[in-house]
Amino acid sequence: MGEEKALLEFAGTTLLERALATLREVTPDVYIVGARERFERFGRVVEDIYRERGPLGGIHAALNASQAEWNVILAVDLPFVTAALLRFLVEKARESKARVTAPRVGGGFQPLCAVYRREFGGTAAEALEAGENKIDRLFAPATARIVEEEELARFTFTAGMFDNLNTPDDVERARRRDP
């Protein structure tokens, strides 16, 4: 992207502020996973324990710091995710015994817009210790509640909610959309 994605302006605010506002509609207990010196002005920060290990390292850090049983993980580059979708995922998580409740859209998991039980942190730590960084591989049928695209659609959630911003072209396309 060429710049700090979290601080990229989108629809009159930064992507980070947008994600924080969405999360705060779901829970008052919100943390930012990242570098303290970069993000502490926006709220409480948790730093990675396993540095440079990608999203799984961030999920592990968040769950390690949490006291809550259910934890919503939301990436900053998903500006179309709504609080209603997050509440829906929390509801599905509470109805199941799964350690993770994650949408699958377009054939791919959305591990950075998902609900994790705190105990998933142990699974993440084991994977990270073994040198594994892929989150999807940890979504075993016995421990994951996958919310398929069809189920999301029945509740009026669209695949477009998961459009993420990884390139300048993605950002321009998203800015032309109705946020």
N, C-alpha and C positions, 0 to 999 in steps of 0.2 A: 504494500500500500504506500510505502514511502514516508509514512508519518504514524504517530501513535493512534491506532484505530479508536481506542476508547475516547479520545479527545476530539475526534472528528465531529464537526458540526453537521447536524441533520435535523431538519424541521424545527429550527430555532433553538436547538439545545445540543449538547454533546451526546454521542451514543451512550456514554456511561451514565449521564444524568437521566437520559430517557429510560435506560434499563433499570436504574435505581427507583425511579418514579413508578414504573410498572410493578416492580417487586414490592414496593412499599404499599401498594394497593392490596397486596396479598398478606403481608406480614410486616410488623414494625422492626423485626429482627433481621437486618440486612447487613451483609458483609461484602467487601470487595476483595477479590483475590488478586494480588499483584504487589508491586513494589510500594512499600509504605511511603517513601519520600515522594513518589509520583502521585499517589492517590489519596493520601490521608485527608486532604482538604475536602473531599467529597463524602467521607464517612469512615466507618471502621474498616480497617484493612487486615487481612490475613495474608501472610507471605507463604510461598511454596516451601515445603519441607524438602521435597525432591525437585531441585531446581533444573530448569531447562528440560523438563519431561513432558511438556505440552499440556493439553487439557486434563489428562488423567492426573497429573501432578497437582493441578489446581483443584480438581474435585476432591482429591485426597486431603489437601490442605483445608478446604472448606469443611469437610466432614470431621476432620480431626479437631477443628476448633469449635464445632457445634455441640450444643447440649440438646438440641431438638431431635426427635425421632425422625421426622420427615424434613427434608431439606430441598428447596427448589434451587436448581442450578440454571442460570441463564447467562448466555454469552452476550457481550455487548453488541456484537455484530448482527443481532436479530431484531431490528427495529420495528418489525410488524407484529411481534408477539404481544398479546394483550393480557391484562390481568385476568380476564375471563378465561382464557385458555389455561393460564397457570392454576387458577382455582379448580378448573375441570381436572387437570392432571393430579392435583393434590387429592381431590375427591376419589379418583380412580386408585391412587396409591393407598389411601386409607381403607378402601374396600378390599384390597388384596393383601396377601402375605409377602408380596414381592419385595426384594431389596432395592429394586429400581423400577420406576414407571416411566417409560420413554415412548414418544411418538416414533412411528416409522412412516416416512413420506417419500414418495418417489423411489421406493425400494431401499432407502437408507435410513438408519437410525438418526435420531436427533438427541444425542447424549448431552448437549449443552442447552437443552430446553427440556429438562426432565426433573423428576422427583426421586431423590435417593434417601433411603433409610440410612441413618448414621452408621449402622453396622457395615455398610458397603465400603466404608473407609478401610476396614481390614482387608477386604478383597483387593482394593486398589493398592494398598501397601504391599501385599504379596506380589501382585503383578509388577509393580515398580521395582521391588527388590530383585525380581527375576529378569529385569531388563525389558519388560513388556510395557509399551505405551499406548496400545490400542484399547480403547474403551469398549467398542462393540463386542470384542471377543469375550468380555466378561458378562455379557447379557445371556446367560444360560436360561433356557425355557423354565426351569424349575425356580429360578430366582428373579425373573424379570416379568413385568406386566407390560406387554407391548401394545400400544394404542395405535391401531392401524389407521391408515388414511381414510378408509370408508367409515370407521367409527367417528373419527374427527368430523367428517363431512355431515354425519347425521346430527351433529350438534352445532352446525354452521361454522366450523373452523376449517379454513382452507389451507391448501398446501403453500400458498403464497405467504402465509404468516411466517414460514420458515426460510424465506429468502434471506440469505446472509450477504454481508458486504465484505468481500475479500479483495476486490480490485477497484480502481477508480471508475471503471465502466459499471461495475455493480452499483456503486454509489450514485452515479449519474442516472442510471435506470430507476433506482429507488427514489431519487428526488423527483422524478417525473410522475411517480405514483402518488396516490392520495394516502398520506401517512395516517 
